[in-house]
Amino acid sequence: MGKASRKKQKVNLKVVGNRDADNYFEQQVSAGNYGKSTPSGRQFKKNLEARTENQELAMNMLRSKTFSYISGTWGTGKTFLAVAIGIELFKAGIVKKMVFTRPAVEAGEKIGFLPGDMKEKVDPYMQPLYDACLERMSGKELDGHMREKRIEICPVGFLRGRTLAGAYIVVDEAQNCTYTQLKMIYTRIGMGSKMVFTGDESQSDIPDSGYVEMLRRLKLLDGDAPNGHGLVQMTGKDIVRHPLLAETAHLL
């Protein structure tokens, strides 16, 4: 591994709660060990590096806050970063399981009746979450964790009535949830867990999105958020999906 890949990163870990995670990552940052072996001897698939300043802020927030919110335009890596940091924490033994969820909302088109069991019916909606996971682990590894229920990928409705302790929870496409759904999800968190919301408030596929209302009520939009909460707002400058998207985003 070259010197550049071992460069130390400055991460703010002074947040109440999640002290095991804080202590572990503080040691790893000091030693420059991101991307090396975890305490259990497992290896991260590859180094995770921010490509923009806001991505770096988001990564630091995801590692240190209990509730994280990544908002903003498409193509900025919101889902990927949320999932990748979750896998990092999971492989380090900081959380016991991961729960990735998103609303099963059709983006304008009707896909009609889907045959098969419940998993086969909802999988098309969940595919972006599978794709993000497969950027950080093999398909065989993902299948094994899902069979053992260490990784769950499900629609938001499947979380109702549950308490998720020792878990890393990602709520993707939060702009397609109602406020009632988001409140239900928010209150599922248990001890030793982290929860992440990603959303693009300009791309809601439902008429009564509750995402901005949630941010407003938690005072995230005016910089007066409760302890353990953080928000990073992505902009067109953070688009990394394709260079032409970054050049033309302002036209759409």
C-alpha positions as CSV (number, residue, x, y, z in Angstrom):
1,M,0.0,0.0,0.0
2,G,1.4,3.4,-1.0
3,K,2.0,6.3,1.2
4,A,-0.9,8.3,-0.3
5,S,-3.4,5.6,0.7
6,R,-2.2,5.6,4.3
7,K,-2.6,9.4,4.7
8,K,-4.2,10.2,8.1
9,Q,-7.7,11.6,8.1
10,K,-9.1,14.1,10.5
11,V,-12.4,12.8,11.9
12,N,-14.5,14.5,14.6
13,L,-15.5,11.8,17.0
14,K,-16.6,13.9,20.0
15,V,-20.2,12.9,20.0
16,V,-22.2,11.5,22.9
17,G,-22.9,7.8,22.5
18,N,-21.4,5.1,20.3
19,R,-18.2,5.2,22.4
20,D,-17.0,1.8,21.1
21,A,-17.1,3.1,17.6
22,D,-15.5,6.4,18.6
23,N,-12.6,4.7,20.4
24,Y,-12.0,2.2,17.6
25,F,-12.0,4.7,14.8
26,E,-10.0,7.2,16.8
27,Q,-7.3,4.6,17.1
28,Q,-7.6,3.7,13.4
29,V,-7.3,7.3,12.3
30,S,-4.3,7.9,14.5
31,A,-2.6,4.8,13.1
32,G,-3.6,5.5,9.5
33,N,-5.2,2.1,9.3
34,Y,-8.3,2.7,7.2
35,G,-8.6,-0.1,4.6
36,K,-6.3,-2.4,6.7
37,S,-7.3,-5.4,8.9
38,T,-10.1,-4.9,11.3
39,P,-9.7,-6.2,14.9
40,S,-11.1,-9.6,13.8
41,G,-8.6,-9.9,11.0
42,R,-11.1,-9.2,8.2
43,Q,-10.1,-6.9,5.4
44,F,-12.1,-4.0,3.9
45,K,-12.5,-4.7,0.2
46,K,-10.8,-1.4,-0.8
47,N,-10.1,2.0,0.6
48,L,-13.0,4.3,0.8
49,E,-12.0,7.8,-0.2
50,A,-14.0,11.0,-0.5
51,R,-14.0,12.6,-3.9
52,T,-15.4,16.0,-2.8
53,E,-15.3,18.1,0.3
54,N,-19.0,17.4,1.2
55,Q,-18.4,13.7,0.7
56,E,-15.6,13.8,3.3
57,L,-17.9,15.7,5.7
58,A,-20.6,13.1,5.1
59,M,-18.2,10.2,5.8
60,N,-17.0,11.9,9.1
61,M,-20.6,12.5,10.1
62,L,-21.7,8.9,9.4
63,R,-18.8,7.6,11.5
64,S,-19.5,9.9,14.5
65,K,-23.2,10.8,14.7
66,T,-26.1,8.6,15.9
67,F,-28.5,10.2,13.4
68,S,-27.1,11.3,10.0
69,Y,-28.9,13.0,7.2
70,I,-27.4,13.3,3.7
71,S,-29.5,15.5,1.4
72,G,-29.2,16.9,-2.0
73,T,-29.1,16.3,-5.7
74,W,-28.7,13.0,-7.5
75,G,-25.4,11.4,-8.4
76,T,-23.5,12.6,-5.4
77,G,-23.0,9.3,-3.7
78,K,-25.5,9.6,-0.9
79,T,-26.6,6.0,-1.0
80,F,-23.2,4.6,-1.6
81,L,-21.5,6.5,1.2
82,A,-24.3,5.5,3.7
83,V,-24.0,1.9,2.8
84,A,-20.2,1.8,2.6
85,I,-19.7,3.3,6.0
86,G,-22.3,0.9,7.4
87,I,-20.3,-2.1,6.0
88,E,-17.1,-0.6,7.4
89,L,-18.7,-0.4,10.9
90,F,-20.2,-3.9,10.6
91,K,-16.9,-5.5,9.5
92,A,-15.1,-3.8,12.4
93,G,-17.6,-5.3,14.8
94,I,-19.0,-2.0,15.9
95,V,-22.6,-2.9,15.0
96,K,-24.1,-6.4,15.0
97,K,-26.3,-6.1,11.9
98,M,-27.3,-3.7,9.1
99,V,-30.8,-2.8,8.0
100,F,-31.1,-1.1,4.6
101,T,-34.6,0.1,3.7
102,R,-36.4,2.3,1.1
103,P,-40.0,3.0,0.2
104,A,-41.4,0.8,-2.5
105,V,-42.6,3.7,-4.7
106,E,-42.9,3.5,-8.5
107,A,-41.1,6.4,-10.2
108,G,-44.0,7.4,-12.5
109,E,-44.3,4.1,-14.3
110,K,-46.5,1.1,-13.5
111,I,-44.7,-2.2,-13.4
112,G,-47.9,-4.2,-12.8
113,F,-48.2,-7.6,-11.0
114,L,-45.0,-9.2,-9.9
115,P,-45.0,-13.0,-9.5
116,G,-43.1,-14.8,-6.8
117,D,-42.7,-14.5,-3.0
118,M,-42.5,-11.3,-1.0
119,K,-38.7,-10.9,-1.6
120,E,-39.1,-11.3,-5.3
121,K,-41.9,-8.7,-5.4
122,V,-39.9,-6.0,-3.6
123,D,-36.4,-6.7,-4.8
124,P,-36.8,-4.5,-7.9
125,Y,-37.4,-1.5,-5.7
126,M,-34.4,-2.5,-3.4
127,Q,-31.9,-3.0,-6.2
128,P,-29.9,0.2,-5.6
129,L,-29.2,-1.0,-2.1
130,Y,-28.0,-4.4,-3.4
131,D,-25.8,-2.6,-5.9
132,A,-24.2,-0.4,-3.2
133,C,-23.5,-3.5,-1.0
134,L,-21.9,-5.3,-3.9
135,E,-19.4,-2.4,-4.2
136,R,-18.0,-3.3,-0.8
137,M,-18.4,-7.1,-0.5
138,S,-18.8,-10.1,-2.7
139,G,-22.2,-11.5,-3.7
140,K,-21.4,-14.7,-1.8
141,E,-20.6,-12.7,1.3
142,L,-23.8,-10.6,1.0
143,D,-25.9,-13.7,0.5
144,G,-24.4,-15.4,3.6
145,H,-25.1,-12.3,5.8
146,M,-28.6,-12.1,4.5
147,R,-29.4,-15.7,5.2
148,E,-28.2,-15.2,8.8
149,K,-30.2,-12.0,9.1
150,R,-27.1,-9.9,9.7
151,I,-28.0,-7.8,6.7
152,E,-31.6,-7.0,5.9
153,I,-32.8,-5.2,2.8
154,C,-36.5,-4.4,3.0
155,P,-39.3,-1.9,2.4
156,V,-39.9,0.7,5.1
157,G,-43.2,-0.9,6.1
158,F,-41.4,-4.0,7.3
159,L,-39.8,-2.0,10.2
160,R,-43.1,-1.2,12.0
161,G,-43.2,-2.4,15.6
162,R,-39.5,-3.4,15.7
163,T,-36.7,-2.2,18.0
164,L,-33.4,-2.2,16.2
165,A,-30.6,-2.5,18.7
166,G,-26.9,-2.7,17.8
167,A,-27.8,-2.0,14.2
168,Y,-26.8,0.4,11.4
169,I,-30.0,1.5,9.6
170,V,-30.1,3.3,6.3
171,V,-33.3,4.9,5.1
172,D,-32.7,5.5,1.4
173,E,-34.9,7.7,-0.8
174,A,-36.4,9.3,2.3
175,Q,-38.1,12.0,0.2
176,N,-40.5,9.3,-0.9
177,C,-41.7,8.7,2.7
178,T,-44.5,10.5,4.4
179,Y,-43.9,12.3,7.7
180,T,-45.8,9.5,9.5
181,Q,-43.6,6.8,7.9
182,L,-40.4,8.8,8.8
183,K,-41.5,9.2,12.4
184,M,-42.2,5.5,12.6
185,I,-38.8,4.7,11.3
186,Y,-37.0,7.2,13.5
187,T,-38.5,5.7,16.6
188,R,-37.3,2.2,15.8
189,I,-33.7,2.9,16.9
190,G,-32.4,1.0,19.9
191,M,-29.3,1.1,22.0
192,G,-26.0,0.9,20.2
193,S,-27.5,1.8,16.8
194,K,-27.0,4.4,14.2
195,M,-29.6,5.6,11.7
196,V,-29.0,7.3,8.3
197,F,-31.5,9.1,6.1
198,T,-30.7,9.9,2.5
199,G,-32.9,12.0,0.3
200,D,-33.2,14.5,-2.6
201,E,-36.1,16.8,-1.7
202,S,-36.4,17.9,-5.3
203,Q,-37.1,14.4,-6.6
204,S,-40.1,13.2,-4.6
205,D,-42.5,10.7,-6.3
206,I,-45.3,11.2,-3.8
207,P,-47.4,14.3,-3.2
208,D,-47.1,14.4,0.6
209,S,-43.3,13.9,1.2
210,G,-42.4,14.3,4.9
211,Y,-38.7,14.6,4.5
212,V,-38.3,18.3,4.6
213,E,-40.8,18.5,7.4
214,M,-38.7,16.1,9.5
215,L,-35.6,18.1,8.9
216,R,-37.4,21.3,9.9
217,R,-38.8,19.8,13.1
218,L,-35.4,18.5,14.2
219,K,-34.0,22.0,13.5
220,L,-31.4,20.6,11.1
221,L,-32.2,23.2,8.5
222,D,-31.3,26.1,10.8
223,G,-28.2,24.6,12.3
224,D,-29.7,23.9,15.8
225,A,-29.9,20.1,15.7
226,P,-30.2,18.0,18.8
227,N,-27.1,16.1,20.1
228,G,-26.0,13.2,18.0
229,H,-27.7,14.6,14.8
230,G,-26.0,15.9,11.7
231,L,-26.8,17.0,8.2
232,V,-24.7,17.3,5.1
233,Q,-26.2,19.0,2.0
234,M,-24.9,17.8,-1.3
235,T,-24.8,20.2,-4.3
236,G,-24.2,20.0,-8.0
237,K,-20.5,20.3,-7.3
238,D,-20.6,16.9,-5.6
239,I,-22.0,15.0,-8.6
240,V,-19.6,12.1,-9.2
241,R,-21.8,9.7,-11.2
242,H,-20.7,11.0,-14.6
243,P,-18.8,14.2,-15.5
244,L,-21.4,15.2,-18.0
245,L,-24.1,15.1,-15.3
246,A,-22.1,17.6,-13.3
247,E,-21.8,19.9,-16.3
248,T,-25.6,19.8,-17.2
249,A,-27.3,19.5,-13.8
250,H,-28.1,23.2,-13.7
251,L,-30.0,22.8,-17.0
252,L,-32.5,20.2,-15.8
